[in-house]
Amino acid sequence: MRQSPLPGIVVLISGSGTNLQALIDAVADGRVHGEIRAVISNQPEVTGLDRARRAGIPAQVINHRDFSDRSGFDQALMAAIDRHQPELVVLAGFMRVLTPAFVEHYDGHLINIHPSLLPDFRGLHTHERALEAGVQQHGCSIHFVNTELDGGPVILQARVPVLIDDTPQTLAARVQQQEHRAYPQVVQWFCQGRLTLRNGQVWLDEQPLQAPLQLSGPAVLADTH
Ligand code: GAR
């Protein structure tokens, strides 16, 4: 009899790995029907690696400083990922810009979470920049990765209010709460075969998305009080 294994996932991290933890927890309690086959970090000794090991997931460091150029690092990363034959590669706080060769290799199978409501605030220091700009709403976006930095088609966003006394830290913490709800949801859609990228367009349940989906729910409402 043919076995149907769970869709394989490889998670790339650079730091604390709270989004990785949200995915580990969601797999453990059945909200994500996938198998995290490996976690790879470009930074040695980060907390995210401990989270993977505690969950019994193979954890590996590929230090970008060991490579003389971006392309060499990306080739090594691709080889390490492909050993696990994943259906999905998840960037979860992975802070390296990837080469077009890498991005094209995983076209339609590579997603990222970015801490802003894209297309606003691409790049770094998004919470500081949101406060400086005086926006009333901020949030996170999960998108398929293409060759444009933080420019791939957005799947799902979660919004939070910006409060009058917010600092970059308090705002980041509010956004991260939503990241931890939103990312498992998107990974589950992908694992269920409901989410695809076709000719640069996001499809969910056989419908092309006309605009990014918006996560709603109690935690968002709770934050407005
Ligand atoms: C997350 O807030 C994520 O949105 C951000 O890094 C943080 C990683 O936290 N990603 C980026 O800025 C990507 N450009 P975590 O390691 O605790 O998941």
Residues whose N, C-alpha, C, O or C-beta is under 5 A from the ligand:
A	BS01	GAR	G15 S16 G17 T18 N19 L20 A92 G93 F94 I113 H114 P115 G123
